[in-house]
Amino acid sequence: MCIKIAIADKYEVVRVGLKKTIEDYSKNIEIVKEASYASEILEFAKNSTADIYLLDILLPDLNGVILIKKLLKINSKSKIIVYTILDDPYLIEEIFINGAKGFLLKSDPTKQIIYAINEVYKGNYYISPGISGPIIEKLIFNGIKKHKHSFKLTLREIEVLQLICDGLSDKEIAAYFKISVNTVHVHKNHIMKKLNVHNVARLVRYAIKTKLIIL
């Protein structure tokens, strides 16, 4: 059994170090793709396969939640582990709700990384010991159960949300996507309804707090 891994991190030194660490420590794991941009990983996913995607959430060209959604749209069986320095509980809940199977901190030791890869490969969830105390575990897994069959933001809604937080007007967002202003209003209303916020200021604060968007 050889587990094929695709790695995405904007820093080459992280990718090289992670690859060497994993391949030196485990003989059943092969790194089949390294990428610094989300677009590279998405292109790879369209033409090749990896058993697990090991992704930094803060890639230069795309919000990590959107990347998870797009990978799962290409292949719903993709198994994704987020590998990051961020330990925000709202972010952790969000990535699991949107389909990730594992969460690792970059401070985790090699044995934890290898263990996480093997657990996720077997179909289990994995959360870094650095953040998986009882309160955080309850937050995450209750969130997964609660939102499993609920309506979540679509890719387009997250993209619209990103532009709202970037300060674009409804007219500018409409021009960007080549859609009508009325359609932008519909997207905005759907976003606020799904996130249970009632004005743009609160929407922006929520998106920043939960790291739904990249600033």
N, C-alpha and C positions, 0 to 999 in steps of 0.2 A: 504493500500500500504506500503510495506516494501522494502527499497532500500538496496540491499546487496553489501557490500564494501569489497574489498581485499586490504590490505595495504602492501607495501614493502618499508622498510627503514632499513639501516644497523644498526641503533642505537635502541636498545630495549627501551630506555627511551623515544625516540620520538614516537615509535609505541604505547607504553602503554599510554602515555599522549594524543596522538591523539585519540586513541580508547575511553578513558574516556571522553574526551572533546566532541566528536561527540555524543556518546551514552547518555551522561548527558544532552546535549543541544537539541537533536532531538529524538523523539520517533519512527520516521518512518525510521531510518537508523540502520542497523545491520552490525557489523564487522564480516565477516564470515571467514576471513583468515588474518593472520599476517605472514610476512616473512622478513628475513634479506638478502636473496639472490634471484636473478632473477630466478635461477633454481627452487626454491621452488614455485614461482608464476607460472612459466610455467607448472610445474607438476600439480599444483592445477587446472590450466585452462584446462588441458587435461581431467580431471576427474570430475570437478565440475563447477559451474557457479557463477559469480558475475556480478551484474549490472554495477558496476564501479570499475576500478582499480586505486588506488591512489598510485602513484609511485614516489620515489625519483629517480632522473636521474643518481645519482652516487652510484650505487650498486657495491659491491666488485667484482662480477664475470662476469658482462656483461655491455657493453655500453647501456645506456638508450634508444637510438634510435633503436638499434637492438632489445631490449626487446619489444618496442612498435610494431615493425614489426612482431616479432614472436608471440606475443599475437593476433594480427590481423590475422595472418596466421592460428592460431588455431581456432579463431572465429572472422570473419570479422565484427560482430556486437558489439564487445567489445568496451566499452566506457572508455577512459583513461584520467585521470587528472594527470599531472606532478606536484609534490609538492617538492619544492627545495629552496635552499638559493641562487641559481644562477639566475641572472637577465639579462644575456647577450642576446641582441636582435637577434643575429644570431642563438643561441641555441633555442630561443623561436620560431623563424620561422621554424627551422628544425623539431622541435617536432610536430608542427601543420601540416606541409607538409607531415609528415610521419604518420599522422592519429590520433594524440592526439586531444581531444575535449576541454581540459581545462588546465589552467596553474595557479598554486597558489604559492605564496611565503610563506616560513615557518614563516615569520613575520606577515602574515595576521591574523586578529582576527577570533575568532570562527564563528561569524555570516557570515563572507565571505566564510569560508570553507563550511558551511552548505548550503549557497545560491548557491555556485558553484556546489556542488553535485546535488542539485535539478535541477539546470539549465541544466547540462550535461545529467542528467537522462531523462529530457524532450526532449533531442535532440538538445539543443543549445550549442554554444561555450561559454567558459568563460575565461576571462583573469583577473588576479589580478589587482586591482586598483593601486597597487604599481608600475606597469610597463606599464599600458595601456593608456599612453598619446596619443595624436593624431598621432604623428610621428610613435610610435611603433605599434599602431593599423593599420596604413596604411601599414607599412612594413609587418606585419603578414598576414593580410587579402588579400593584393595584392599578397603576396607569395602563399597563399593557392589557390587563383584563377589562378595565373600564372602557378603553378606546378600541378594543379589538374589532367591534362591529359598528363603530360610530363613523360619521363622516369627518374626514380630516381635510386639510388644505390640499388642493390639487397642485400640480407643478406650476400651472399658470398663476394660481392664486399666490403662491410663495414668490414667484417672480414679480407680480404686481406689488406685493407687500414690500419686497426689496426696494423697488423704485419709489414707493410712498415714503419709506424711511430715508431714502436718498434725497428727499425733498422735491421730487418732481410733481408737477401739477397733474390733474386728471387729463388735461389736453395733451401734455407732454407724454404721459404714459400711453395715451391712445395713439399718438404719432409713433412712438417707439415700437408698439406691437402691431401697428396698422389696423387698429380696430376703432370702433366709435367710442365717443366719450360716454354714451349711455352704457356700453358694454363694460367700460371701466367702473362705472357706478355699480353695476350689478356685481362685478368681482369684489369690489370694496365692501358692499353690503353683505355678501356671502362670507367674506373673511371675518368681518366683525361679529356676525352671528355665530360662526363656528367657534371663535375665540372668546365669545361672550364679553365683548367690549363695545362701548356705545359711542365713541368718538375717535377721531384720528389721533389725537394726542395720546390717549390711553393705548390705542393700538400700537403706536410707535414705541411707547415705553414697554409694553408687553413683549414686543418683538425683540427689542434690545435685551431685556432682562432674561428672556428664554433663549437668546442667541439663535432665533429663527432666521436672522439676516446677518450679513457681514457689513460692518461699518468701515 
